[in-house]
Amino acid sequence: METRNTDYYLLDDLLTDEQKNIRAAVRDFVQTRFQPTVQQNFEDGKFPIELASEMADLGLFGPTLEEKYGGAGLDSVCYGLICQELERGDSGLRSFASVQSSLAMYAIYKHGTEEQRMKYLPKMAKGELIGCFGLTEPDHGSDPGGMKTHATKVDGGYVISGQKMWITNGTISDLAVVWAKLDGEIRGFIVEKGSKGFTAPEQHHKFSLRASITSELLLDEVRVPSNSLLPNVSGLKGPLQCLTQARFGIAFGVLGSAMDCYERTIRYTTERKQFDRPLAANQLVQAELAYMITEITKGQLLAHRLATLKDAGKMTPTHVSMAKMNNCAIALEIARKARDLHGANGISYEFHICRHMANLETVKTYEGTHNIHMLSIGRDVTGISAFS
Ligand SMILES: Cc1cc2nc3c(=O)[nH]c(=O)nc-3n(C[C@H](O)[C@H](O)[C@H](O)COP(=O)(O)OP(=O)(O)OC[C@H]3O[C@@H](n4cnc5c(N)ncnc54)[C@H](O)[C@@H]3O)c2cc1C
């Protein structure tokens, strides 16, 4: 039935064939290659790194970059739809690609030299090199400006010391973009795996984003060469410009989780009977389903408009804050309602809902928490900062 799919406002009418084809290709990859093992991977706390080369073949790493850097010059709607379809599978899968593309590759693309771009980006696009992005520290999450990690200039390079925490892809990365203070200013450095004094132990015992690798980055007087500094930026805007790119992807991505929860709930509540009639025959249940599809539709419109603004060069960081904040909140709420409507089955791995729900707790928190995005919007509309 037409109205049971998640394109309630016929947004597909606005998509090009290329955008639809890319979405279909990623959806197919996720269904056939990722979905069969996601339950086991989530249970085992494992990311299926063996899929990285297939993801690269599909062009999922740095897809918006120019061809000479290994990208395909795709537009922002395409990038958003890629994130949506990856996260329909699992937030951990989308996180893997987001960190590679929007954080690690983008940092090098935006803030690096041409030599650094050519050295790293084509190999990262092919999945031959995996990257991570080290900003958060144990004592500095929402307030990264207070970071303690620091670099000192020495002959021929820099020495970096400090600790990063909660870093996606850390343990499986070949290189880390590490943010550290040099003479009191935040600067970005490319730290390669194997550098003396650099380790990236995995963080275990997570309830959320279990099919994703999360790590500490420990830097004990790590010596890096001069050309590891990303020279084109200093200050907090360096990492924040990268985070704006990644948050853009999240605004689309979480809709994928929400759609998966909604579609499963439509199926479940129309098939399962209690009191001799389908669950979906009850007004209270229909109210929840109506809420879900309404919020998904509003989220889709927000995300689509955000992509249009981005490609027109009109997107601001607070446009992204609004979409990231709103879409994470509604996706989490939809997952919670879906969990409830699945009854006891809702907590089972087999029904996938609780996995999305647990993942979305992380997605609401990382890349700027809900509160911090709200405060950013508040600052924008009042001209008064309530948090810095
Ligand atoms: C699985 C996972 C993966 C991650 N991946 C990465 C990564 O790849 N790279 C990276 O650098 N980081 C990563 N992070 C870290 C993430 O970005 C931080 O957790 C996030 O920025 C929040 O910081 P915090 O956890 O220290 O919380 P805190 O900053 O301590 O915040 C705790 C609570 O207080 C609220 N709060 C804080 N300040 C204020 C205020 N002024 N007013 C109102 N409320 C406030 C917050 O909104 C939140 O609700 C990851 C986190 C997780 C869980």
The ligand as an ORCA input file, in Angstrom:
! r2SCAN-3c Opt
* xyz 0 1
  C      30.240      5.804     20.670
  C      30.841      7.185     20.606
  C      31.656      7.540     19.554
  C      32.287      8.789     19.543
  N      33.148      9.102     18.508
  C      33.915     10.230     18.613
  C      34.959     10.486     17.651
  O      35.128      9.752     16.669
  N      35.755     11.571     17.841
  C      35.597     12.428     18.911
  O      36.382     13.379     19.034
  N      34.607     12.222     19.828
  C      33.771     11.149     19.704
  N      32.785     10.913     20.646
  C      32.666     11.809     21.786
  C      31.442     12.721     21.735
  O      31.571     13.678     20.727
  C      31.257     13.340     23.136
  O      30.811     12.295     23.977
  C      30.273     14.491     23.133
  O      30.859     15.633     22.555
  C      29.776     14.863     24.542
  O      30.846     15.023     25.407
  P      30.836     14.279     26.838
  O      30.518     12.842     26.619
  O      32.110     14.617     27.512
  O      29.616     14.904     27.632
  P      29.631     16.268     28.473
  O      30.193     17.378     27.668
  O      30.217     16.018     29.819
  O      28.047     16.513     28.633
  C      27.233     15.745     29.557
  C      25.835     16.329     29.525
  O      25.873     17.695     29.943
  C      25.285     18.514     28.950
  N      25.985     19.804     28.923
  C      27.323     20.043     28.822
  N      27.565     21.353     28.860
  C      26.352     21.962     28.964
  C      25.927     23.322     29.036
  N      26.802     24.338     29.005
  N      24.622     23.560     29.153
  C      23.711     22.566     29.170
  N      24.045     21.264     29.108
  C      25.354     20.974     29.007
  C      25.425     17.758     27.641
  O      24.460     18.176     26.710
  C      25.212     16.327     28.118
  O      23.825     16.103     28.227
  C      32.073      9.709     20.613
  C      31.184      9.366     21.649
  C      30.569      8.123     21.655
  C      29.641      7.773     22.793
*
